[in-house]
């Protein structure tokens, strides 16, 4: 995902989906906690679609079998609709800007399945 805007200071954003090895390393007590950017367009959907998008953004579908469960979504920041240079973030017709959401999810089934 290309990010045009400036990320707020102190918020680490997941750069790409986690491989099997990275998922095991990042998991604590069977859960992971990562920050992901969503466009407002992504969020204006039903919860099942949002969960599918979360799976795609967090889990490397080529190396991880399974999906996130017991997901807790928390808004932790945002990207402005327009950057200082005048470029826009996530300009989908009239939906502009981005939301940084912390995804805290149970991955114990995935980790245990792959061991």
ZAMARGU-4260 file (C-alpha; in steps of 0.2 Angstrom, whole numbers, plus 5000, padded with zeros to 4 digits):
<rodrens>
0) 5000/5000/5000 | 5007/5017/4995 | 5006/5030/5008 | 5007/5048/5003 | 5004/5057/5019
5) 5015/5059/5034 | 5012/5046/5048 | 5009/5054/5065 | 5024/5053/5077 | 5025/5038/5088
10) 5013/5027/5078 | 5022/5012/5070 | 5012/5006/5054 | 5013/4988/5048 | 5023/4989/5032
15) 5016/4974/5024 | 5007/4957/5028 | 5016/4946/5041 | 5025/4930/5035 | 5022/4914/5045
20) 5039/4917/5054 | 5035/4936/5057 | 5018/4931/5064 | 5026/4919/5077 | 5039/4932/5082
25) 5026/4946/5084 | 5013/4936/5093 | 5012/4938/5112 | 5001/4925/5122 | 4993/4920/5106
30) 4988/4938/5100 | 4996/4951/5089 | 4993/4970/5090 | 4998/4980/5074 | 4993/4997/5067
35) 4986/4997/5049 | 4980/5011/5038 | 4962/5010/5031 | 4954/5022/5019 | 4937/5028/5023
40) 4931/5018/5009 | 4937/5002/5017 | 4928/5006/5033 | 4912/5010/5025 | 4907/4991/5023
45) 4900/4977/5033 | 4910/4969/5047 | 4914/4953/5037 | 4922/4963/5023 | 4932/4973/5035
50) 4938/4957/5043 | 4943/4950/5026 | 4953/4966/5023 | 4961/4965/5040 | 4967/4947/5035
55) 4974/4953/5019 | 4983/4967/5027 | 4990/4958/5042 | 4993/4940/5036 | 5004/4935/5021
60) 4991/4924/5012 | 5005/4914/5003 | 5013/4908/5019 | 5000/4909/5033 | 4985/4897/5033
65) 4970/4903/5043 | 4963/4920/5048 | 4962/4932/5062 | 4949/4929/5076 | 4942/4939/5091
70) 4948/4955/5082 | 4947/4971/5092 | 4948/4987/5081 | 4954/5003/5089 | 4956/5020/5080
75) 4974/5027/5085 | 4976/5041/5072 | 4972/5047/5055 | 4980/5054/5039 | 4973/5071/5033
80) 4963/5072/5017 | 4976/5083/5010 | 4995/5084/5013 | 5005/5100/5015 | 5011/5098/4997
85) 4993/5098/4991 | 4992/5079/4986 | 4977/5070/4993 | 4976/5053/5003 | 4964/5040/4997
90) 4954/5051/4985 | 4939/5039/4981 | 4927/5051/4974 | 4921/5060/4989 | 4929/5049/5002
95) 4946/5057/5007 | 4958/5054/5021 | 4964/5038/5030 | 4961/5031/5047 | 4975/5022/5057
100) 4968/5007/5066 | 4976/4996/5079 | 4971/4978/5075 | 4972/4967/5091 | 4968/4949/5086
105) 4969/4931/5092 | 4981/4921/5081 | 4984/4906/5092 | 4975/4894/5081 | 4986/4899/5066
110) 5002/4898/5076 | 4997/4881/5084 | 4991/4874/5067 | 5008/4878/5059 | 5019/4871/5072
</rodrens>
